[in-house]
Every structure is written in C-alpha cells, then in structure tokens.
Amino acid sequence: MSAIIRVPRRQHTVSQVVLRRFTRNGQLTVFDRDRSIVCSKGAGGAFFVEDFERLRPVEAEERWGPTESAMPRIYSLIRSRTVLDDEAAVSTLIDLMAVHWVRSPAIRLAHERIADAVIEASLRKYERQAPLLSQAYSQRTGLVASTAGELEWTNAQLHNVAPEIREKWWSDRAEVNFAQAREIFGRSCLQIGYARAGDFIIGDAPVVTRKTGHDGLGPHQGVAIGDASEICMPIDPGVIIGLGPAPASIELDREAVERYNSFQIRAFQRWLGSRPGGSSDHSMRTMIPARTVLPYRPKRVRSQRG
C-alpha cells in the first residue's frame, strides 16, 4: 500500500529555509495585513496562502524541492563570501529567485487580472455576435431568443467560468511561468549585496522587479520580468541577491538597505517579516500603521544541567 501524502492547505509562498534566516530563537517579527497586527511568529506560522496550489500541490512542491534543499550549503558559502566562485551555487540562487517569482501572491494576482481581462474581452466580442448568441440560447433552453436581455443572459452564461476551470488555468501556468523565469533570469549574472548597516525586511512578494520610469514593483504592479531593469530578493537579514550584467559582490550602506526595504514594503500583499531585535524590527513596530502591535518577548532558552 502506498503512503498517503498530505499537503497542508496553508502553503508557504516564501521558503521556510529562507524565513528561518530571519528568525531569532525561532521567532520572526511579522506584519499581517489581513489582521492589521505586528507580532512574533515561528517560520511556519506566517507567509502562507490558503490553497495556493489546489490541484497539483505535491507536483509543485517537487518542482521547488531541489532548489530549497540545496540552500543550507549555499548559506555557508554566502557567510564565507565564496558563493560567486561556485557555479552550482550561483545557478541555485538564480533558481531560488525564479521559485519566489512564480510562487508568489503577486504573480497569482497578476494571473487573475489577466484571466479577467481575457474573459471580459471575449464577452465584449460576443456582444456583436447576435446569431451565435441566439443559437447558444436555443441550445441551452430549447427556446428562441426574442429579446436583447435573453442574448445578454446567454453571453454572461457562456463567460461564467467555473472556479475549478480557473484553478486549472493557474495550475497549468505555474510550470510554464517557472521555466520562463529561469530562462529570463539565467540571461543575467548573479550579484550579491551585504548590508554593512541595518538589516533587510522580507515580504511575501520578495522578488522585486523595477522598471525605469515606472512606479510599479512586480507583476501585480505592471512590471513583467522581461521588462525589468532591476531584479532583487533579500535572502537573509544581511544579504540580498540580484541580477546584473556581471557578477558582483557589493557592500551596502544603511541608505541602500532602506531603499531595498522600501521595495518590499511597497510590493508585499499580506506578510512582511524581519529579524526580531534589529533596526527593521523597530521600524515595523513603530512605523507600520497596524491596529495591534505586540511587544517582542524573547523566548528563554532552558539551560541543561549535566
């Protein structure tokens, strides 16, 4: 008998291997926009979406798995500042960005908007096809359409796409999006930035795309990856990765760190996170207009008596 694989409904859109880098004593400071609260959570208690991949969740997890499982080794290379010398590590970090581009509420929102636009365009097209609508009305009801309202009803029925069909559109698109993101990101070189002052915030749309002369940051704000002039993602409170024309290791001052943090704040959908006790933690607790702000209380580590 084969084992039953149970996939939780709460699916993380930011890899827990990344989120754990932002924790202190197992806790992460988070802002939950849905509840308007700043509080402490474990890495498993935030940055999730209910049924993000409903139809083929196991297949999706298997798609991301090799990249995520390679990250512990790569974090050790990042600490020693030798990651750019390791071709496999560089490839994995570029794939990590592709994973988080695709597995993001931002790309899901963009996908749903595109689907809505396609359906709306088709509906408007059919408004001018009275004979086709009349035929469809007769097929559905066995009657002959005699009013404009009956044709409008038929048109609306034809374009009333069932939720399960829309889910299939999304699930089918995920693999294509991942392949496209890997291909587009792979045209550029990995760059890595180390924070000399301050620390990075991470949001639930962590791969930020910025286009020169455009106010948006990400697919949900009108910036496709193929049009982006700047692509970056924080992967540790002290480290951000990005893409550029040549490999580079860059030291970032506080102003630069705050600039990248502003991108995360502008792009996120529900969740923002930071390491407890750092400058970003302080900023989240004092500057975000949350209804409730709970104080950070470090967990006590029990001493073991020998």
Wavefront OBJ file of the C-alpha trace (Angstrom):
o trace
v 0.000 0.000 0.000
v 1.430 3.389 -0.969
v 1.669 6.097 1.645
v -0.815 8.970 1.519
v 0.913 12.315 1.111
v -0.970 15.084 2.864
v -0.240 18.600 1.687
v -1.349 21.348 4.073
v -3.888 23.886 2.857
v -1.640 26.619 4.218
v 1.124 26.642 1.630
v 4.171 28.827 2.167
v 4.993 31.243 -0.615
v 8.384 32.085 0.919
v 10.568 29.049 1.559
v 10.929 28.226 5.240
v 14.650 27.683 4.677
v 14.762 31.409 3.831
v 12.347 32.546 6.542
v 14.370 30.765 9.223
v 17.292 33.057 8.400
v 15.158 35.959 9.621
v 14.286 34.333 12.946
v 15.862 34.788 16.361
v 15.312 31.978 18.860
v 12.788 30.535 16.416
v 10.732 33.719 16.182
v 10.088 36.087 13.291
v 8.596 39.563 13.609
v 5.721 39.774 11.128
v 3.147 42.261 9.975
v -0.077 40.527 8.961
v -2.030 42.996 6.849
v -5.214 40.909 6.957
v -5.333 41.140 10.765
v -3.564 44.526 10.970
v -1.171 43.193 13.592
v 2.571 43.190 14.219
v 3.555 40.169 16.283
v 6.014 37.281 16.635
v 5.559 34.024 14.751
v 7.516 30.900 14.063
v 8.714 30.470 10.488
v 5.858 28.027 9.876
v 3.168 30.373 11.167
v 3.330 33.119 8.556
v 3.863 33.780 4.845
v 1.272 31.239 3.774
v -1.658 31.322 1.350
v -4.654 29.050 1.682
v -4.721 26.561 -1.236
v -2.182 28.497 -3.285
v -1.803 25.386 -5.483
v -5.013 23.405 -5.097
v -4.920 20.913 -7.968
v -1.326 19.629 -8.038
v 0.303 20.682 -4.756
v 2.633 17.675 -4.500
v 3.881 18.192 -8.043
v 4.515 21.861 -7.227
v 6.463 21.000 -4.065
v 8.585 18.570 -6.055
v 9.291 21.348 -8.547
v 10.696 23.664 -5.854
v 12.250 20.976 -3.657
v 15.720 20.589 -5.244
v 16.365 24.327 -5.032
v 15.241 24.648 -1.423
v 17.145 21.566 -0.239
v 20.408 22.970 -1.644
v 20.175 26.222 0.314
v 21.829 25.193 3.637
v 25.123 24.516 1.826
v 24.806 27.746 -0.112
v 24.236 29.822 3.003
v 27.595 28.590 4.278
v 29.205 29.851 1.047
v 27.446 33.177 1.492
v 28.872 33.507 5.008
v 32.384 32.837 3.707
v 31.776 35.149 0.729
v 32.777 32.485 -1.751
v 29.368 31.838 -3.296
v 30.192 33.581 -6.592
v 33.063 31.115 -7.094
v 30.686 28.143 -7.049
v 28.859 27.724 -10.359
v 26.245 25.335 -8.910
v 25.533 27.705 -6.039
v 25.089 30.634 -8.400
v 22.677 28.599 -10.524
v 20.705 27.568 -7.434
v 20.361 31.166 -6.211
v 19.087 32.247 -9.610
v 16.600 29.355 -9.460
v 15.632 30.470 -5.939
v 14.615 33.813 -7.376
v 12.619 32.051 -10.094
v 10.842 29.935 -7.456
v 9.846 33.001 -5.464
v 8.804 34.903 -8.563
v 6.392 32.113 -9.514
v 5.265 31.044 -6.037
v 4.063 34.475 -5.046
v 0.677 36.061 -4.340
v 1.842 38.867 -6.629
v 2.061 36.620 -9.696
v -1.234 34.956 -8.736
v -2.904 38.363 -8.587
v -1.430 39.297 -11.964
v -2.609 35.956 -13.405
v -6.170 36.507 -12.160
v -6.247 40.016 -13.617
v -5.110 38.700 -16.993
v -7.744 35.944 -16.898
v -10.432 38.515 -16.051
v -9.287 40.724 -18.928
v -9.370 37.828 -21.418
v -12.863 36.830 -20.315
v -14.080 40.429 -20.477
v -12.625 40.916 -23.975
v -14.317 37.741 -25.184
v -17.629 38.808 -23.655
v -17.457 42.184 -25.444
v -16.609 40.426 -28.709
v -19.620 38.114 -28.424
v -21.922 41.087 -27.795
v -21.570 41.764 -31.511
v -22.349 38.139 -32.486
v -26.152 38.028 -32.130
v -26.650 34.952 -34.379
v -24.160 32.914 -32.333
v -25.748 34.012 -29.045
v -29.199 33.201 -30.393
v -28.025 29.723 -31.365
v -26.433 29.199 -27.947
v -29.640 30.357 -26.241
v -31.681 27.795 -28.184
v -29.189 25.025 -27.349
v -29.369 25.868 -23.644
v -33.109 26.451 -23.301
v -34.839 24.865 -26.320
v -36.450 28.259 -26.971
v -35.910 31.049 -29.487
v -34.367 34.249 -28.148
v -36.709 37.192 -28.674
v -35.155 39.950 -26.566
v -31.779 41.609 -26.101
v -31.915 40.603 -22.441
v -32.013 36.917 -23.370
v -28.931 37.347 -25.543
v -27.163 39.206 -22.733
v -28.028 36.388 -20.328
v -26.641 33.823 -22.772
v -23.437 35.786 -23.202
v -22.980 36.031 -19.443
v -23.586 32.293 -19.037
v -21.045 31.449 -21.737
v -18.413 33.525 -19.953
v -19.198 32.383 -16.426
v -16.017 30.329 -15.968
v -16.255 27.804 -13.133
v -13.756 28.180 -10.252
v -12.296 24.729 -10.924
v -11.538 25.739 -14.525
v -9.778 28.878 -13.356
v -7.779 26.788 -10.882
v -6.688 24.554 -13.737
v -5.593 27.593 -15.738
v -3.470 28.697 -12.773
v -2.015 25.254 -12.095
v -1.145 24.697 -15.762
v 0.502 28.098 -15.953
v 2.745 27.608 -12.899
v 5.174 25.233 -14.623
v 5.354 27.471 -17.690
v 5.990 30.532 -15.514
v 8.802 28.750 -13.671
v 10.525 27.696 -16.894
v 10.225 31.208 -18.315
v 11.534 32.828 -15.130
v 14.550 30.508 -15.018
v 15.318 31.226 -18.663
v 14.985 35.012 -18.342
v 16.867 35.228 -15.032
v 19.570 32.941 -16.417
v 20.482 35.521 -19.068
v 21.918 37.761 -16.337
v 24.665 37.325 -13.750
v 24.203 36.920 -10.022
v 25.068 39.839 -7.793
v 25.102 39.684 -4.023
v 24.832 42.578 -1.598
v 25.954 42.531 2.030
v 24.429 45.015 4.478
v 27.066 46.999 6.355
v 24.405 48.759 8.436
v 20.777 47.934 9.139
v 19.024 44.739 8.093
v 16.642 43.635 5.400
v 12.883 43.191 5.546
v 11.298 40.400 3.524
v 7.787 40.450 2.090
v 5.570 37.763 0.591
v 6.385 39.070 -2.906
v 10.134 39.030 -2.237
v 11.405 39.078 -5.824
v 11.038 42.732 -6.711
v 11.116 43.877 -10.327
v 11.566 47.553 -11.063
v 11.355 49.259 -14.446
v 12.968 52.614 -15.162
v 10.349 55.342 -15.338
v 7.635 53.135 -13.805
v 6.284 53.340 -10.259
v 5.311 49.667 -10.015
v 7.294 46.889 -8.367
v 6.343 43.437 -9.574
v 3.877 41.731 -11.907
v 0.883 42.810 -9.804
v 2.025 46.421 -10.272
v 2.615 46.220 -14.007
v 6.274 45.180 -14.271
v 6.946 41.926 -16.137
v 10.304 40.220 -15.626
v 11.235 40.702 -19.266
v 10.827 44.474 -18.891
v 12.607 44.861 -15.554
v 15.741 46.965 -15.231
v 16.318 45.817 -11.627
v 15.541 42.445 -10.018
v 16.395 41.611 -6.409
v 15.384 39.480 -3.421
v 16.502 39.502 0.241
v 17.509 36.033 1.466
v 18.924 36.879 4.902
v 18.751 39.917 7.220
v 22.217 40.838 5.995
v 22.121 39.603 2.388
v 20.243 40.463 -0.790
v 20.719 38.903 -4.208
v 20.042 40.445 -7.571
v 20.754 40.197 -11.266
v 23.070 42.319 -13.356
v 25.332 42.370 -16.403
v 28.327 40.963 -14.493
v 28.889 39.023 -11.252
v 29.467 41.331 -8.287
v 29.754 41.364 -4.529
v 28.623 44.720 -3.159
v 28.776 46.382 0.258
v 25.535 48.209 1.036
v 25.251 51.150 3.420
v 22.178 51.932 5.501
v 20.660 54.139 2.816
v 20.859 51.330 0.258
v 19.377 48.813 2.717
v 16.482 51.159 3.445
v 15.903 51.611 -0.294
v 15.567 47.860 -0.796
v 13.335 47.622 2.276
v 11.055 50.265 0.784
v 10.652 47.992 -2.255
v 9.494 45.107 -0.055
v 7.053 47.355 1.797
v 5.567 48.665 -1.448
v 5.308 45.226 -3.098
v 4.036 42.888 -0.374
v 0.485 41.541 -0.311
v -0.229 40.211 3.171
v 3.004 39.424 5.045
v 6.129 41.386 5.956
v 8.856 39.910 8.146
v 12.074 40.919 9.889
v 14.520 39.544 12.426
v 13.409 40.396 15.990
v 15.510 42.997 17.758
v 17.048 44.585 14.660
v 16.541 48.023 13.171
v 13.928 46.714 10.718
v 12.033 45.139 13.592
v 11.975 48.525 15.318
v 10.793 50.227 12.122
v 7.996 47.702 11.614
v 6.770 48.147 15.187
v 6.873 51.945 15.161
v 6.099 52.982 11.588
v 3.568 50.456 10.225
v 0.013 51.646 10.968
v -1.142 48.349 12.471
v -4.179 48.180 14.758
v -2.249 45.985 17.199
v 1.479 45.867 17.924
v 2.558 43.139 20.327
v 5.945 43.505 22.057
v 8.767 41.162 21.242
v 9.427 38.838 24.155
v 12.493 36.677 23.536
v 11.975 33.032 24.358
v 14.018 31.819 27.249
v 16.480 29.084 26.414
v 16.445 26.476 29.119
v 19.822 25.569 30.480
v 20.662 21.892 30.651
v 22.198 20.548 33.801
v 24.831 17.933 33.332
l 1 2 3 4 5 6 7 8 9 10 11 12 13 14 15 16 17 18 19 20 21 22 23 24 25 26 27 28 29 30 31 32 33 34 35 36 37 38 39 40 41 42 43 44 45 46 47 48 49 50 51 52 53 54 55 56 57 58 59 60 61 62 63 64 65 66 67 68 69 70 71 72 73 74 75 76 77 78 79 80 81 82 83 84 85 86 87 88 89 90 91 92 93 94 95 96 97 98 99 100 101 102 103 104 105 106 107 108 109 110 111 112 113 114 115 116 117 118 119 120 121 122 123 124 125 126 127 128 129 130 131 132 133 134 135 136 137 138 139 140 141 142 143 144 145 146 147 148 149 150 151 152 153 154 155 156 157 158 159 160 161 162 163 164 165 166 167 168 169 170 171 172 173 174 175 176 177 178 179 180 181 182 183 184 185 186 187 188 189 190 191 192 193 194 195 196 197 198 199 200 201 202 203 204 205 206 207 208 209 210 211 212 213 214 215 216 217 218 219 220 221 222 223 224 225 226 227 228 229 230 231 232 233 234 235 236 237 238 239 240 241 242 243 244 245 246 247 248 249 250 251 252 253 254 255 256 257 258 259 260 261 262 263 264 265 266 267 268 269 270 271 272 273 274 275 276 277 278 279 280 281 282 283 284 285 286 287 288 289 290 291 292 293 294 295 296 297 298 299 300 301 302 303 304 305 306
